[in-house]
Amino acid sequence: MATRKVLVLLLLFGTAMAGLWHATSTGTHAAPLTAGRDRTLADLFLKELVDFVPEPTKPVFTGAGPGHWDARIRERGWILREGDQYRMWYTGFEHDSSPLLKLGYATSPDGIHWTRYGKNPIYDEHWVEDMMVVRHEGTYYMFAEGKHDQAQLLTSRDGIQWKRVGQLDVRKKNGEPTEPGPYGTPTAWVENNIWYLFYERRDLGIWLATSRNMKVWVNVQDEPVITLGPGEYDKEQIALNQIIKYNGRYYAYYHGAGAPLPGTRKRLWCTCVATSQDLIHWVKYDKNPLFPLEENKSSGILVHDGQRFLLYTMHDQVIRHVPREDKKAATTERGEGKQPCTTRPLLISGAGPEIHQATITGPQFHAPELFQCFEDYHNPRLKRLRDEYELEQVVEGEPNEFRRILKLRHWVHNRWRFDFDQNFKGDAFAILEKAKTGCGFNCAHSMTVLHAVLSSMGYVSRYVLGDRNHEDLGGSRHHGVNEVWSNDYAKWVLLDAQYDCHFEQDGVPLSALELHEAVRKDGGQGVVLVRGVERRQVPMAPRTGPQPHEATIFSYWWVCWP
């Protein structure tokens, strides 16, 4: 029973606790893939990104009806999942001739049942429509259309009290002002301290501008980066709703429209997707649109629920969609009045009715003898650490568990400069607070804080101490690091937050014991040192020298778990 309990803990606490995030040509149509390319369209457009069905079948949020300020809702709204709460911002209005479109807010515990904020509308000083929200370094940035389809920016510290910064200043590639006229459906993405702004002009294409100060935005080119067509479904109008990054590629979720219905001016809008490696050159999904055109679903965005992507279409009612294979399981396993079940059934390839019991094989788990328990995810101090330092935002939009772990390590690495002589003693809170004053710290402090950060985010972590061969250096050169249980690799992995690195062999991250055995066997032949979230290979410090660097396999000649 002890083995089973610890295994369950590992599986539960090692699960990613997610929170985003944020499209095929340089002037003509989307660049087609050719047979000579390594990856096919099916490889690029993974099932979990494109194959959705409604669940539940009815809208989860609509206008409040006659007599309310938000009798109707329209255009793109935005949903963020933060911790255990879903937050929605939406545009509300009373009727077609309403003089002002206002900003509303609602929350949900499950993404299905929504409660409007009691003090709605939360912003009614200016026209706000077709908005999206980016949370970056503790501030919420809202990019929205203003009156006459003019892109504007608002900011907030809590997502409820908003302040208008003003209309966006978008320039041509040469720095000259763009031609007067509408530029709407602004969609932002931030990466490496550069902000990317996608926008449409009269829905005739999607342009891209960048900025480092969010004051002046300059086109990367003066032609659209996503153009109309060639399919009938987006041949006449398009607008971009969201950018996400998944498995190293960018994906743009946009809506498009073709010709008006015969004898009318009405167009049917549809939800589509494209992908890119550089945010400039895009390939459209060959099975666009994602839903039948007659369903008229648009303003689609993805939201990660911690296990999978959900797709919400927002205009002019909010419809929630789940991955196709998950719908049956969710419907069967959810009873009346219960919250949606997010567990998935065990699928056995080639199983028939004669199979009545399954035996699961895999890496054998041995219950630890030294480590009898793990931190409780709901511990108030761990929750305080998550909330106070906004750790959910560090991994927001990252579905891959191991990359989430690496992002948390990178976050700790960047908290302070290295100070080998620092002898400050305190817990993770004390260290992080003192770091704000500019103090530097050493490996012991990095080890302490990373352990707390990983535990607060639901990962199983432990301390590791390594030391050099004393015969090499004439004395000790100990180093403090961590190990974390990786569900992706079904093993312990050593993490060094001080140097933002770990060790790999044939692409597989190694544990402290594996490093110890490798260095004793042949000096670690075939083991490489990788750094950062992108796992860049970097040179290892030599075995000996006047001041040997700890980021080397030779630091693990001796290992222990204190």
Legacy VTK file of the C-alpha trace (Angstrom):
# vtk DataFile Version 3.0
C-alpha trace
ASCII
DATASET POLYDATA
POINTS 562 float
0.000 0.000 0.000
2.869 2.395 0.722
4.123 2.025 -2.855
0.706 2.725 -4.306
0.140 5.817 -2.138
3.439 7.404 -3.074
2.910 6.599 -6.755
-0.471 8.321 -6.664
1.124 11.326 -5.000
3.761 11.464 -7.701
1.184 11.327 -10.447
-1.050 13.939 -8.848
1.575 16.414 -7.728
3.634 15.978 -10.865
0.710 16.984 -13.063
1.031 20.421 -14.647
-1.066 23.065 -12.896
-1.617 25.296 -15.837
-2.805 28.701 -16.278
-1.409 31.609 -22.191
-0.220 33.281 -24.227
-0.893 34.434 -26.882
-0.742 34.285 -37.981
0.390 32.915 -44.465
2.376 34.745 -46.604
4.325 37.918 -47.221
1.838 39.445 -49.563
-0.023 36.869 -51.596
-1.634 33.640 -50.434
-0.547 31.175 -47.772
2.717 29.447 -48.611
1.951 25.807 -49.503
3.936 22.916 -48.098
5.829 20.908 -50.670
6.628 17.219 -50.761
10.258 18.032 -50.144
9.608 19.430 -46.709
10.204 17.305 -43.658
6.852 17.891 -42.022
3.375 17.424 -43.461
0.340 19.532 -42.666
-0.886 16.770 -40.373
2.372 17.047 -38.442
1.986 20.805 -38.055
-1.698 20.928 -37.141
-1.927 18.498 -34.270
-5.276 17.007 -33.376
-5.359 18.677 -29.959
-5.204 22.081 -31.688
-7.817 21.641 -34.409
-10.363 18.922 -33.598
-13.054 20.159 -31.217
-16.730 19.513 -30.458
-19.119 21.575 -28.306
-19.423 20.531 -24.658
-21.988 21.368 -23.427
-23.973 21.735 -26.616
-25.672 24.941 -25.464
-23.860 28.288 -25.046
-22.215 28.791 -21.658
-22.631 32.600 -21.738
-24.955 34.950 -23.623
-26.337 38.456 -23.439
-28.424 39.127 -20.326
-31.529 40.001 -22.330
-33.823 43.049 -22.588
-33.622 45.586 -19.789
-29.924 45.031 -19.082
-26.917 47.120 -20.103
-25.481 43.934 -21.653
-28.681 42.704 -23.249
-26.444 41.481 -26.073
-22.748 40.671 -26.402
-20.621 40.885 -29.514
-17.232 40.386 -31.149
-14.222 38.839 -29.440
-14.200 38.520 -25.677
-11.339 37.060 -23.700
-10.911 34.246 -21.178
-7.927 33.638 -18.919
-7.570 30.737 -16.520
-5.754 31.828 -13.386
-5.338 29.193 -10.704
-8.729 27.630 -10.034
-10.696 30.470 -11.637
-11.669 31.356 -15.191
-11.955 35.089 -15.904
-13.890 36.529 -18.835
-13.987 40.035 -20.288
-16.697 40.813 -22.819
-18.386 43.645 -24.720
-21.996 44.395 -23.800
-24.616 46.682 -25.343
-28.388 47.191 -25.317
-29.262 47.481 -29.027
-27.740 48.187 -32.434
-27.936 51.951 -31.985
-26.306 51.967 -28.520
-24.082 55.065 -28.274
-21.406 53.238 -26.269
-20.150 49.656 -26.094
-19.044 48.824 -22.552
-16.734 46.344 -20.865
-18.174 43.525 -18.756
-16.557 40.918 -16.527
-17.559 37.436 -15.349
-15.908 34.530 -13.499
-16.336 30.771 -13.416
-14.953 27.855 -11.373
-15.084 25.437 -14.328
-15.308 27.435 -17.557
-18.967 26.422 -17.932
-20.988 28.127 -15.195
-20.399 31.881 -15.251
-21.291 34.650 -12.791
-21.410 38.275 -13.879
-19.490 40.744 -11.748
-21.784 42.616 -9.368
-20.466 46.057 -10.348
-20.626 45.651 -14.120
-19.876 47.354 -16.403
-16.289 47.627 -15.184
-15.377 50.269 -17.796
-17.747 52.675 -19.545
-15.702 55.833 -20.101
-14.840 54.953 -23.701
-15.998 52.552 -26.389
-14.456 49.084 -25.768
-14.994 46.251 -28.229
-13.235 43.175 -29.613
-10.675 42.955 -26.833
-7.917 40.582 -25.765
-5.864 40.526 -22.558
-2.191 39.790 -21.899
-0.927 39.486 -18.351
2.756 40.407 -18.304
4.999 41.047 -15.303
2.077 41.683 -12.970
0.100 44.010 -15.253
-2.941 43.237 -17.382
-2.766 44.782 -20.858
-6.004 45.017 -22.819
-5.820 45.582 -26.564
-9.224 46.528 -27.901
-11.078 48.376 -30.602
-12.349 51.820 -29.769
-14.937 53.799 -31.667
-14.603 53.657 -35.466
-12.366 50.570 -35.197
-9.361 52.394 -33.770
-7.015 50.108 -31.790
-6.400 51.203 -28.207
-4.630 50.047 -25.045
-5.893 49.829 -21.464
-4.025 48.597 -18.390
-4.989 47.202 -14.998
-3.335 45.730 -11.926
-6.252 43.456 -11.016
-8.172 42.948 -14.254
-11.167 44.903 -12.918
-10.065 48.518 -12.511
-8.939 49.645 -15.978
-7.154 52.785 -17.142
-7.098 53.827 -20.791
-3.585 54.522 -22.100
-4.820 55.700 -25.482
-4.990 54.926 -29.169
-2.126 52.837 -30.582
0.403 54.689 -32.738
1.058 52.319 -35.655
3.641 53.348 -38.286
4.750 52.079 -41.668
7.994 50.150 -41.978
9.846 53.406 -42.743
8.423 55.064 -39.630
5.878 57.242 -41.402
2.274 57.278 -40.096
-0.105 54.739 -41.587
-2.934 55.935 -43.793
-6.020 57.169 -41.907
-8.800 54.662 -41.475
-9.793 51.754 -39.307
-7.282 49.321 -37.848
-8.978 46.932 -35.496
-9.061 43.500 -33.829
-5.675 44.176 -32.198
-3.954 40.984 -30.992
-0.747 41.134 -28.984
2.047 38.688 -28.269
5.142 39.429 -26.172
8.414 37.522 -26.363
12.028 38.423 -25.518
10.974 41.950 -24.503
9.453 42.615 -27.933
5.731 43.218 -28.327
4.068 41.994 -31.524
0.801 43.572 -32.651
-1.426 41.915 -35.245
-4.250 44.033 -36.626
-6.675 44.157 -39.554
-7.729 46.998 -41.809
-11.344 46.720 -42.911
-10.920 42.939 -42.497
-8.929 42.868 -45.786
-5.795 41.281 -44.329
-3.753 40.958 -41.167
-0.720 43.173 -40.600
2.076 42.872 -38.040
3.876 45.655 -36.172
6.371 45.485 -33.302
7.376 47.697 -30.404
9.788 47.678 -27.494
8.121 50.503 -25.565
4.428 49.974 -26.446
4.273 53.601 -27.522
5.206 53.433 -31.203
4.494 50.333 -33.283
6.311 49.830 -36.587
5.200 47.445 -39.332
7.571 44.572 -40.060
6.366 44.971 -43.660
3.697 47.146 -45.211
1.878 44.202 -46.770
-0.321 41.826 -44.761
1.366 38.808 -43.218
-1.902 36.897 -43.588
-3.957 37.513 -46.688
-7.425 36.651 -47.910
-8.144 33.228 -49.392
-7.502 31.235 -51.424
-10.373 29.269 -49.847
-13.922 30.512 -50.210
-14.373 30.497 -46.426
-12.002 33.471 -45.872
-11.825 34.947 -49.363
-13.337 38.338 -48.522
-12.650 39.131 -44.859
-10.315 37.963 -42.062
-9.341 39.076 -38.539
-6.891 37.551 -36.073
-8.040 36.595 -32.568
-5.155 34.883 -30.777
-1.538 33.714 -31.032
-0.246 30.740 -29.059
3.118 28.989 -29.084
3.060 25.203 -28.966
5.933 22.746 -29.458
8.152 25.534 -30.762
5.688 26.817 -33.406
3.240 29.712 -33.442
-0.439 29.170 -34.134
-2.861 31.913 -35.143
-6.565 31.471 -34.506
-8.502 33.767 -36.779
-11.952 34.122 -38.268
-12.813 34.574 -41.891
-15.785 35.180 -44.148
-16.604 34.644 -47.795
-19.213 36.232 -50.009
-22.550 37.350 -48.510
-25.431 34.918 -48.558
-27.386 35.142 -51.842
-29.789 38.077 -51.909
-28.540 39.467 -48.569
-25.669 41.423 -47.054
-25.182 38.851 -44.308
-21.940 36.901 -44.153
-21.241 33.716 -42.259
-18.040 33.828 -40.212
-15.916 30.811 -39.363
-13.019 29.869 -37.084
-9.678 29.004 -38.712
-6.040 28.391 -37.814
-2.612 28.957 -39.388
0.928 28.218 -38.225
4.329 29.900 -38.481
7.896 29.620 -37.274
8.642 33.359 -37.271
5.291 35.188 -36.902
5.663 36.521 -40.470
5.368 33.574 -42.873
2.225 31.529 -42.317
0.675 28.281 -43.537
-3.103 27.885 -43.306
-4.664 24.631 -42.155
-5.849 22.710 -45.208
-8.993 21.572 -43.369
-10.133 25.081 -42.397
-12.622 26.061 -41.114
-12.657 24.178 -37.819
-16.473 24.083 -37.740
-19.061 23.930 -40.522
-19.576 27.326 -42.100
-23.318 27.233 -41.443
-22.658 27.217 -37.672
-21.408 30.816 -37.982
-18.903 30.474 -35.098
-16.238 33.162 -34.856
-13.891 35.005 -32.491
-12.352 31.712 -31.385
-9.653 31.493 -28.689
-7.899 28.620 -26.922
-7.767 28.266 -23.142
-5.683 25.584 -21.441
-7.464 23.954 -18.492
-4.342 22.345 -17.027
-4.640 19.130 -19.037
-5.846 20.064 -22.517
-6.838 22.954 -24.742
-10.429 24.155 -24.805
-11.711 26.304 -27.647
-14.253 29.052 -26.997
-16.041 30.859 -29.811
-17.171 34.236 -28.477
-19.485 35.959 -30.991
-22.325 36.551 -30.363
-22.611 33.896 -27.690
-19.910 31.966 -25.892
-19.700 28.286 -26.855
-17.205 25.964 -25.182
-15.547 23.170 -27.187
-13.445 20.245 -25.967
-11.125 17.865 -27.853
-13.293 15.407 -29.769
-12.165 12.248 -27.945
-12.801 13.848 -24.533
-16.494 14.581 -24.990
-17.798 11.059 -24.485
-15.704 10.520 -21.366
-16.777 13.852 -19.883
-20.448 13.166 -20.612
-20.404 9.621 -19.202
-18.408 10.331 -16.087
-20.104 13.568 -15.040
-23.232 13.034 -12.941
-26.092 15.451 -12.450
-24.997 18.478 -10.457
-21.305 17.480 -10.452
-18.364 19.382 -11.852
-16.971 18.195 -15.225
-14.694 15.188 -14.907
-11.310 15.750 -16.530
-9.927 12.221 -16.120
-9.451 10.133 -19.251
-10.221 6.435 -19.611
-7.441 3.890 -20.087
-7.339 2.967 -23.773
-5.878 -0.481 -24.587
-4.859 -1.016 -28.181
-6.644 -4.046 -29.690
-8.715 -4.656 -26.571
-11.716 -6.944 -26.952
-14.620 -7.959 -24.699
-12.646 -10.940 -23.388
-10.224 -8.604 -21.581
-11.513 -8.083 -18.061
-8.323 -6.955 -16.314
-5.405 -4.840 -17.529
-1.857 -5.029 -16.275
0.061 -1.774 -16.702
3.799 -2.029 -17.207
6.407 0.677 -17.128
9.324 1.962 -15.060
9.152 0.374 -11.626
8.599 2.828 -8.801
10.336 2.163 -5.496
8.917 3.903 -2.451
11.611 6.128 -0.926
12.963 5.104 2.452
14.385 8.497 3.353
11.539 10.694 2.067
8.315 9.715 3.779
6.050 12.518 2.586
5.737 15.364 0.119
4.440 18.895 0.393
0.702 19.463 0.274
-0.215 21.570 -2.769
-2.981 23.251 -0.719
-0.638 24.244 2.112
-1.366 27.939 2.846
2.317 28.873 2.619
2.662 27.215 -0.771
-0.490 28.976 -1.976
0.912 32.266 -0.692
4.130 31.658 -2.661
2.147 30.859 -5.833
-0.033 33.916 -5.502
2.430 36.466 -4.163
5.032 35.744 -6.861
2.485 34.977 -9.604
4.051 31.619 -10.402
1.059 30.561 -12.489
2.005 33.346 -14.879
5.552 32.003 -15.224
4.228 28.854 -16.916
1.075 30.335 -18.437
0.280 28.823 -21.825
2.936 26.104 -21.646
1.282 22.666 -21.995
4.502 20.622 -21.817
5.241 19.558 -18.249
9.033 19.473 -18.453
9.206 22.907 -20.109
6.995 24.238 -17.309
9.504 22.889 -14.810
12.373 24.499 -16.740
10.533 27.832 -16.836
10.192 27.715 -13.053
13.909 26.955 -12.721
14.722 29.841 -15.098
12.545 32.151 -13.009
14.483 31.271 -9.833
17.811 31.649 -11.669
16.928 35.226 -12.625
15.973 36.394 -9.120
19.491 37.448 -8.044
23.156 37.664 -8.969
25.603 35.022 -7.777
27.415 35.674 -4.474
29.482 32.726 -3.295
30.197 34.352 0.105
26.597 35.093 1.034
25.790 33.430 4.379
22.224 34.675 4.838
19.940 32.110 6.445
16.204 32.084 5.896
13.348 30.349 4.134
12.257 30.915 0.542
10.154 33.969 1.433
13.037 35.605 3.293
15.486 34.909 0.459
13.156 36.272 -2.215
12.417 39.399 -0.199
16.111 40.071 0.436
16.848 39.519 -3.252
14.630 42.519 -4.017
17.223 44.703 -2.282
19.907 43.630 -4.767
21.609 40.989 -2.617
23.292 38.070 -4.306
23.031 34.436 -3.210
24.679 31.085 -3.780
23.677 27.523 -4.586
22.187 26.796 -1.154
19.717 29.637 -1.589
18.899 28.601 -5.170
18.258 25.056 -3.962
15.969 26.262 -1.163
13.885 28.559 -3.347
13.566 26.149 -6.290
12.360 23.410 -3.948
9.671 25.735 -2.569
8.668 26.968 -6.037
8.366 23.458 -7.487
6.415 22.245 -4.462
4.048 25.205 -4.622
3.274 24.343 -8.244
2.500 20.705 -7.460
5.787 19.037 -8.421
7.631 16.523 -6.259
11.062 17.905 -5.427
13.955 17.094 -3.117
17.368 18.468 -2.179
20.611 17.001 -3.544
24.183 17.721 -2.433
27.090 16.923 -4.732
30.819 17.089 -4.179
33.986 16.756 -6.247
36.596 14.066 -5.957
38.753 15.497 -3.167
41.845 14.000 -4.779
41.287 16.252 -7.807
41.063 19.482 -5.830
42.772 18.697 -2.558
39.561 19.379 -0.677
35.793 19.682 -0.882
33.834 21.660 -3.476
30.245 20.889 -2.607
27.236 22.105 -4.574
23.513 22.234 -3.747
20.908 21.415 -6.390
17.460 19.803 -6.665
15.819 16.776 -8.163
12.263 16.783 -9.488
10.068 13.864 -10.499
9.282 14.159 -14.216
6.129 12.465 -15.461
7.316 13.073 -19.036
10.384 10.904 -18.470
9.039 8.764 -15.570
12.194 9.429 -13.550
14.006 11.845 -11.283
15.811 14.716 -13.016
18.543 16.889 -11.498
18.039 20.661 -11.797
20.630 23.340 -11.052
18.888 26.682 -10.517
22.110 28.576 -9.780
23.348 27.988 -13.324
19.932 27.329 -14.939
21.134 23.987 -16.255
20.870 20.184 -16.153
22.594 17.212 -17.787
21.374 14.993 -20.619
22.455 11.887 -22.455
20.902 11.110 -25.850
18.311 13.808 -25.183
17.161 12.364 -21.842
17.642 14.444 -18.649
19.662 12.654 -15.969
19.273 12.212 -12.234
21.931 12.761 -9.581
22.517 9.023 -9.236
22.906 8.628 -13.008
25.468 11.447 -13.034
27.311 9.891 -10.121
27.500 6.528 -11.882
28.503 8.090 -15.229
31.360 10.185 -13.840
32.689 7.224 -11.879
32.475 4.947 -14.917
34.240 6.934 -17.639
34.237 10.586 -16.657
30.756 11.108 -18.095
31.397 10.247 -21.738
28.306 11.125 -23.788
26.821 13.366 -21.078
26.201 16.993 -22.098
25.365 20.119 -20.132
22.297 22.053 -21.340
21.095 25.450 -20.179
17.847 27.395 -20.154
14.310 26.524 -21.159
15.437 25.778 -24.727
18.063 23.278 -23.461
21.013 24.802 -25.300
24.182 22.710 -25.063
27.016 24.619 -23.399
30.637 23.683 -22.560
31.246 21.882 -19.281
33.797 23.159 -16.789
37.028 21.112 -16.683
37.762 18.484 -14.081
40.473 20.528 -12.426
41.590 24.128 -12.307
42.257 27.023 -9.925
38.543 27.829 -9.433
36.467 24.983 -10.879
32.934 25.774 -11.945
30.221 23.704 -10.220
28.228 23.262 -13.440
30.020 20.091 -14.444
29.435 16.387 -14.090
32.514 16.236 -11.836
30.455 17.957 -9.127
28.645 14.636 -8.611
31.550 12.336 -7.776
29.816 12.163 -4.411
26.042 12.680 -3.987
23.673 12.610 -1.047
20.054 13.504 -0.342
19.926 15.505 2.921
LINES 3 564
19 0 1 2 3 4 5 6 7 8 9 10 11 12 13 14 15 16 17 18
3 19 20 21
539 23 24 25 26 27 28 29 30 31 32 33 34 35 36 37 38 39 40 41 42 43 44 45 46 47 48 49 50 51 52 53 54 55 56 57 58 59 60 61 62 63 64 65 66 67 68 69 70 71 72 73 74 75 76 77 78 79 80 81 82 83 84 85 86 87 88 89 90 91 92 93 94 95 96 97 98 99 100 101 102 103 104 105 106 107 108 109 110 111 112 113 114 115 116 117 118 119 120 121 122 123 124 125 126 127 128 129 130 131 132 133 134 135 136 137 138 139 140 141 142 143 144 145 146 147 148 149 150 151 152 153 154 155 156 157 158 159 160 161 162 163 164 165 166 167 168 169 170 171 172 173 174 175 176 177 178 179 180 181 182 183 184 185 186 187 188 189 190 191 192 193 194 195 196 197 198 199 200 201 202 203 204 205 206 207 208 209 210 211 212 213 214 215 216 217 218 219 220 221 222 223 224 225 226 227 228 229 230 231 232 233 234 235 236 237 238 239 240 241 242 243 244 245 246 247 248 249 250 251 252 253 254 255 256 257 258 259 260 261 262 263 264 265 266 267 268 269 270 271 272 273 274 275 276 277 278 279 280 281 282 283 284 285 286 287 288 289 290 291 292 293 294 295 296 297 298 299 300 301 302 303 304 305 306 307 308 309 310 311 312 313 314 315 316 317 318 319 320 321 322 323 324 325 326 327 328 329 330 331 332 333 334 335 336 337 338 339 340 341 342 343 344 345 346 347 348 349 350 351 352 353 354 355 356 357 358 359 360 361 362 363 364 365 366 367 368 369 370 371 372 373 374 375 376 377 378 379 380 381 382 383 384 385 386 387 388 389 390 391 392 393 394 395 396 397 398 399 400 401 402 403 404 405 406 407 408 409 410 411 412 413 414 415 416 417 418 419 420 421 422 423 424 425 426 427 428 429 430 431 432 433 434 435 436 437 438 439 440 441 442 443 444 445 446 447 448 449 450 451 452 453 454 455 456 457 458 459 460 461 462 463 464 465 466 467 468 469 470 471 472 473 474 475 476 477 478 479 480 481 482 483 484 485 486 487 488 489 490 491 492 493 494 495 496 497 498 499 500 501 502 503 504 505 506 507 508 509 510 511 512 513 514 515 516 517 518 519 520 521 522 523 524 525 526 527 528 529 530 531 532 533 534 535 536 537 538 539 540 541 542 543 544 545 546 547 548 549 550 551 552 553 554 555 556 557 558 559 560 561
